Amino acid sequence: MAKKKNSETLATQWLRKNHIEFSEHPYDYEAKGGANDAAKKLGVDPYITVKTLIMEDEKKQPLIVLMHGNHEVSTKNLARQTGAKNIQPCTPETAQRHSGYLVGGTSPFGTRKKMPIWVQASILDLESIYINGGKRGLLLKIKSKVLTESLQAKRVDVALD
């Protein structure tokens, strides 16, 4: 068993349990700084940082969307591609209830509730990505293929520049 570290989160526990390699990249978290701020502090391109967004459809069913740090999600296109009537972001309180993570620290790994995961297709063209590690101020570097191979994330093309 891996030695417990200070940055142990539900996400890192899930990754270790599933024998997925990752590296930890802590940074000074700034409220409302977002993925662009994290990328700047780590000295990486915001395009390879991935936001984990909790949204819900018209039936209030939650879902996860993974998007480049410097792009926004077209909820209209997301609804169309996923077969929903409409999709909107959850409130921070609802997102926390579904994921088990504080907004700003949301990870797709080890969520409280199992939710369908949708990933912007162009993310899967990247060798490695930086994604939230389950707490504010921690990104994890992983291979992008983990998203489809271990999380069964489905591809969508819903990025807005």
FENLINSUL-V623886 format. One record per pair of residues at least 24 apart in sequence whose C-alpha atoms are under 7 Angstrom apart, sorted by the first residue. I is the first residue (numbers start at 1). J is the second residue. D is the distance in whole Angstrom. If there is no record, write none. Layout:
i=I j=J d=D
i=I j=J d=D
This chain:
i=9 j=134 d=6
i=10 j=110 d=5
i=10 j=134 d=6
i=11 j=107 d=6
i=11 j=109 d=5
i=11 j=110 d=5
i=11 j=133 d=6
i=11 j=134 d=5
i=12 j=133 d=7
i=14 j=109 d=6
i=14 j=110 d=5
i=21 j=142 d=7
i=22 j=140 d=6
i=22 j=141 d=5
i=22 j=142 d=5
i=23 j=140 d=6
i=23 j=141 d=5
i=24 j=138 d=7
i=24 j=139 d=6
i=24 j=140 d=5
i=24 j=141 d=7
i=25 j=138 d=6
i=25 j=139 d=5
i=25 j=140 d=6
i=26 j=137 d=5
i=26 j=138 d=4
i=26 j=139 d=6
i=27 j=137 d=5
i=27 j=138 d=6
i=28 j=137 d=6
i=29 j=136 d=6
i=29 j=137 d=4
i=34 j=104 d=7
i=35 j=69 d=5
i=36 j=69 d=6
i=36 j=70 d=6
i=46 j=70 d=6
i=48 j=129 d=5
i=48 j=130 d=6
i=49 j=129 d=6
i=49 j=130 d=5
i=49 j=131 d=6
i=50 j=129 d=7
i=50 j=130 d=6
i=50 j=131 d=5
i=51 j=131 d=7
i=52 j=106 d=6
i=52 j=107 d=6
i=52 j=108 d=6
i=54 j=89 d=6
i=54 j=90 d=6
i=54 j=95 d=6
i=55 j=87 d=7
i=55 j=88 d=6
i=55 j=89 d=4
i=55 j=90 d=5
i=56 j=87 d=6
i=56 j=88 d=6
i=56 j=89 d=6
i=56 j=90 d=6
i=57 j=84 d=6
i=57 j=86 d=6
i=57 j=87 d=4
i=57 j=88 d=7
i=58 j=85 d=6
i=58 j=86 d=6
i=58 j=87 d=6
i=62 j=115 d=6
i=63 j=115 d=5
i=63 j=116 d=5
i=63 j=117 d=6
i=64 j=115 d=7
i=64 j=116 d=6
i=64 j=117 d=5
i=64 j=118 d=6
i=65 j=117 d=6
i=65 j=118 d=5
i=65 j=119 d=6
i=66 j=118 d=6
i=66 j=119 d=5
i=66 j=120 d=6
i=67 j=119 d=7
i=67 j=120 d=6
i=68 j=123 d=7
i=71 j=159 d=6
i=71 j=160 d=6
i=71 j=161 d=5
i=72 j=159 d=6
i=72 j=160 d=5
i=72 j=161 d=7
i=73 j=158 d=6
i=73 j=159 d=5
i=73 j=160 d=6
i=74 j=158 d=5
i=74 j=159 d=6
i=74 j=160 d=6
i=77 j=158 d=6
i=78 j=158 d=6
i=81 j=156 d=7
i=101 j=134 d=7
i=104 j=136 d=5
i=105 j=132 d=6
i=105 j=133 d=7
i=105 j=134 d=5
i=105 j=135 d=4
i=105 j=136 d=4
i=106 j=132 d=6
i=106 j=134 d=5
i=106 j=135 d=7
i=107 j=132 d=5
i=107 j=133 d=6
i=107 j=134 d=5
i=117 j=153 d=5
i=117 j=154 d=6
i=118 j=153 d=5
i=118 j=154 d=5
i=118 j=155 d=6
i=118 j=156 d=6
i=119 j=153 d=6
i=119 j=154 d=6
i=119 j=155 d=5
i=119 j=156 d=6
i=120 j=155 d=6
i=120 j=156 d=5
i=120 j=157 d=5
i=120 j=158 d=6
i=120 j=159 d=7
i=121 j=155 d=5
i=121 j=156 d=6
i=121 j=157 d=6
